[in-house]
Amino acid sequence: MNDRDHPAGHTRRALWLTTALAVGCAATQTTVHTPPQSEPSTTDTSATPVLTTLGDPEPLFAIDAFALVDAAADLWPEHRPDPVICDGVGFHAEDDYLEVETGACNYAAADAPLIASVGVDDELELLFWHNTLASVEPTVGHAALSIDGALVWELNVEIPGDAAIYTDVFSSPVSAPEGATLHYHVHNHGENSWRLGMLTVRHRIVVE
């Protein structure tokens, strides 16, 4: 662990951001990426507009439920190094985030079951961050999430690079039931720390 500071929970995003901005070295300037929030929308089905709103956020995974998978279950096998060296030191759950430290885990591919369903066009919100990224040679780090094999979010970031926090809000491109497989992928060159804090869903509800 490079530090023990982390967001306080999944229910108040403002507290997550305040705490997470302390991540990394004191001299490092952290950047925050915040896409626009989704608003209630009018969906046109046939000729009749249907007014929808968003329900309360629900977590889609439990932090301690992720388990590393082998090459057969890896959705990015072309990224997989030989050998993969990853254990409980480099890949582990903290109280409210999943950490991959690439000095001890050179590649992470892991699955967890969804603990809530998700529908197409539901609003998803992700919290993900990394410390200052270092590498002897310039390279690109890659992180991604998929649900039942369908990509829902990914990040490509140049290394070396500054610490950064990503609070991304976006519409779900997939529909999946509770218990479906959430696949998490991280790889880079160099010794760096990547942290997955949350992925929540707000279901679209038809307003009667």
HELIX and SHEET records of a PDB file:
HELIX    1   1 ARG A   13  ALA A   20  1                                   8    
HELIX    2   2 ILE A   63  ALA A   65  5                                   3    
HELIX    3   3 ALA A   71  ALA A   73  5                                   3    
HELIX    4   4 PRO A   77  HIS A   79  5                                   3    
SHEET    1   A 5 THR A  31  HIS A  33  0                                        
SHEET    2   A 5 ALA A 164  SER A 171  1                                        
SHEET    3   A 5 GLU A 123  HIS A 130 -1                                        
SHEET    4   A 5 SER A 193  ARG A 202 -1                                        
SHEET    5   A 5 GLU A  58  PRO A  59 -1                                        
SHEET    1   B 6 THR A  31  HIS A  33  0                                        
SHEET    2   B 6 ALA A 164  SER A 171  1                                        
SHEET    3   B 6 GLU A 123  HIS A 130 -1                                        
SHEET    4   B 6 SER A 193  ARG A 202 -1                                        
SHEET    5   B 6 LEU A  98  GLU A 101 -1                                        
SHEET    6   B 6 PHE A  91  ALA A  93 -1                                        
SHEET    1   C 3 THR A  42  THR A  45  0                                        
SHEET    2   C 3 THR A  48  LEU A  54 -1                                        
SHEET    3   C 3 ARG A 204  VAL A 206 -1                                        
SHEET    1   D 5 ALA A  67  LEU A  68  0                                        
SHEET    2   D 5 ALA A 108  PRO A 113 -1                                        
SHEET    3   D 5 THR A 181  HIS A 187 -1                                        
SHEET    4   D 5 THR A 139  ILE A 147 -1                                        
SHEET    5   D 5 ALA A 150  ILE A 159 -1                                        
END                                                                             
